[in-house]
Every structure is written in structure tokens, then in C-alpha cells.
């Protein structure tokens, strides 16, 4: 699920969320939708990033991306525990 509202972008895609953080996009909030599913909300104006991601053209630094995946997974697990 990807959704745009004014200047906000919301996605449930963990990999896309980690890529956006790696590109220095600010994660505004994580909304728990149901069970273990979360929506990640960003303040971005350019939906071209999502198209580049979908089409395999988005390039990110691998170590930062890996660290951001771990960070998001850690945040999810922390929210699920408490």
C-alpha cells in the first residue's frame, strides 16, 4: 500500500521505507495497521523516487541501506513487544 496525501507519502513496504531513509527522507511516523503490519509515513514531494524503486532504477548505498533495514525491523519488534 502506497498512498499520497498532500506532501505525505505512506507505504507498508519495508524495503521501500528503508530505501527512503537511506536517501535521507525523514520518517515522520510508523502507524500500526493490524497484527504485525505497519505503515511508514514520510514527508516527500517527489513521487519519482517510488517509480524508480518499482522500476529498479533506485540506487542507494548498500551498507546504509542494510543498517536502515535493521533499524526499521528493530523499531517494529520494539512496538510489537510493548
Buried (B, 14 or more C-beta within 10 A) or exposed (E): EBEEEEEBBBBBBBEBBBBBBBBEBEBBEBEEEEEEEBBBBBEBEEEEBBEBBEEEEBEBEEEBBEBBBEEBEEBBEEEEEE
